[in-house]
Amino acid sequence: DEMTMVATQGASIGVWDMTNPDAPVSKNFVTPSNTGTSAESKNITSVAVISNRYALATAQVVDTTNDRLWVIDLQASPPAVVREILITDGPDSIAVSPNKQRAVIAVENECEGGTPNWANSAPCGNVTSTVAPTGSVDIVDISATNPSSWTVTNIPVDTTMAQGANLVDPTDVQPEFVDV
């Protein structure tokens, strides 16, 4: 609606009414770990808004092998999480396609709190990661009106494609930002 600002705030998502930009009014700070989910938020990495109805927030969570995409209803009073979707471990940024049919998440798969031993699937911090170290991209089908119908497809980064891309280390691509 061009009058609402949504921003990551550590383990929360802040929502502000920006009708008067000189005096923003907080609508709420949504903290997904307090919405009934068993996962404790560690770091909300990115947020995107869909047609002034929903905010999509990607988050790394503590001691899990799947991170989360939280769907926040911006029209609820106060704004609140209406769905938690499991996504691939290590999300970084999210973007929504111009036609609002897909959300794309760059999954950097950066080690959360430790150094992984990929050959042996050894723990990365407190979590044993089964995700390839090169990262991937999650594509969320958001074409349905109701978020309960949304689905996620993971697409691993193909390191053979990266080999000819003149990268410093084509075996460790780790996508960090995404746009559509």
C-alpha positions in Angstrom: 0.0 0.0 0.0 3.1 2.2 0.0 2.3 3.2 3.5 3.7 0.2 5.4 7.3 -0.7 6.0 8.5 -4.2 6.9 12.0 -4.8 8.1 14.1 -7.5 9.7 14.9 -6.8 13.3 17.2 -9.5 14.6 14.9 -12.4 15.6 11.8 -10.3 14.8 10.1 -8.6 11.9 9.1 -5.0 12.5 6.0 -3.5 10.8 5.4 0.3 10.7 2.7 2.6 9.4 4.6 5.1 7.2 1.6 7.4 6.4 3.7 10.2 8.0 7.3 9.4 7.2 8.5 11.9 9.8 6.6 10.0 12.5 6.5 6.3 11.7 4.0 4.3 13.9 4.9 0.8 14.9 2.2 -1.7 14.1 3.9 -4.7 15.8 7.1 -6.6 16.1 6.4 -10.1 15.1 8.6 -12.7 16.8 7.9 -16.0 15.1 9.4 -18.1 17.9 6.6 -16.8 20.1 3.8 -18.0 17.7 3.6 -21.6 18.7 6.5 -22.9 16.6 9.0 -25.2 18.3 11.9 -23.6 16.5 13.8 -20.8 18.2 14.6 -18.0 15.7 18.3 -17.3 15.4 18.5 -14.8 12.6 15.9 -13.5 10.2 17.9 -13.0 7.1 15.5 -11.3 4.6 11.9 -10.2 4.1 9.7 -9.5 1.0 6.2 -8.2 0.7 3.4 -9.6 -1.6 0.7 -7.2 -2.7 0.4 -5.5 0.8 -1.2 -8.7 2.2 1.7 -10.9 3.3 5.3 -10.5 4.3 7.6 -13.5 3.7 10.5 -13.7 6.2 13.4 -16.2 5.8 15.0 -17.3 9.0 17.8 -19.5 10.3 16.7 -21.4 13.4 18.6 -23.0 16.2 19.4 -26.7 16.3 17.4 -27.8 13.2 18.2 -29.2 9.8 15.5 -27.1 8.1 15.2 -23.4 8.4 11.9 -21.5 8.1 9.9 -19.2 5.8 7.4 -17.3 8.0 4.3 -16.0 6.2 3.0 -12.9 8.1 -0.4 -11.5 7.5 0.0 -7.7 7.3 -3.7 -7.1 7.3 -4.2 -8.8 10.7 -4.3 -6.5 13.7 -1.7 -6.8 14.9 0.3 -8.4 12.0 1.0 -12.1 12.8 2.5 -15.3 11.5 -0.1 -17.4 9.7 2.1 -20.1 8.3 5.5 -21.6 8.9 7.1 -23.4 5.9 10.2 -25.6 6.1 12.9 -24.4 3.7 16.4 -25.5 3.0 19.0 -24.9 5.7 20.9 -21.6 5.3 18.6 -19.1 3.6 20.0 -15.7 2.8 17.8 -13.5 0.7 14.3 -13.6 -0.8 12.6 -12.0 -3.8 9.1 -12.2 -5.2 8.5 -12.4 -9.0 6.8 -9.4 -10.6 3.7 -11.5 -11.3 3.5 -12.5 -7.6 3.5 -16.3 -8.5 6.8 -17.3 -7.1 9.2 -16.4 -4.2 12.8 -17.3 -4.7 15.2 -17.8 -1.8 19.0 -17.8 -2.1 20.2 -20.6 0.1 23.8 -19.8 0.9 24.1 -22.7 3.3 26.8 -20.8 5.2 27.7 -22.8 8.3 25.7 -21.7 11.3 28.0 -21.6 14.3 30.8 -24.1 13.3 33.0 -25.5 10.6 31.4 -28.4 8.6 33.1 -31.5 7.5 31.2 -32.1 4.3 32.8 -35.4 3.5 31.5 -37.0 6.7 28.3 -34.9 7.2 29.9 -33.9 10.6 28.1 -31.3 12.7 28.1 -27.6 11.7 27.7 -26.1 15.2 25.0 -28.3 16.8 23.4 -29.4 13.5 24.4 -32.1 11.1 23.9 -30.6 7.6 22.9 -32.8 4.7 22.8 -29.9 2.3 25.5 -29.5 -0.3 28.1 -26.9 0.7 27.6 -25.0 -2.6 24.1 -23.9 -1.6 20.9 -23.9 -3.6 17.8 -21.9 -4.5 14.4 -22.6 -3.1 11.4 -21.7 -5.3 8.1 -21.2 -3.4 4.9 -21.5 -5.4 2.8 -18.6 -4.0 0.2 -18.6 -6.8 -2.6 -19.9 -4.6 -4.5 -17.3 -2.6 -4.3 -19.3 0.6 -0.7 -19.7 2.0 -1.6 -23.2 3.3 -1.4 -24.4 -0.4 2.1 -23.0 -1.1 4.8 -25.5 -1.9 8.6 -25.3 -2.0 11.0 -26.8 -4.6 14.8 -26.9 -3.9 17.2 -26.5 -6.8 20.9 -27.3 -5.9 23.6 -25.1 -7.5 25.2 -27.1 -10.2 29.0 -26.7 -9.7 29.7 -27.9 -13.2 28.0 -24.8 -14.5 30.0 -22.7 -12.1 33.3 -24.2 -13.3 33.4 -22.0 -16.4 32.0 -18.9 -14.6 35.5 -17.6 -13.6 34.8 -17.8 -9.9 37.4 -17.7 -7.2 36.1 -21.1 -5.9 33.6 -22.7 -8.2 33.2 -25.6 -5.7 31.8 -23.3 -3.0 29.4 -21.1 -4.8 27.0 -20.2 -1.9 24.4 -17.9 -3.5 23.8 -15.0 -1.2 21.4 -12.6 -3.0 18.6 -13.3 -5.4 16.3 -11.2 -7.6 13.6 -12.0 -10.2 
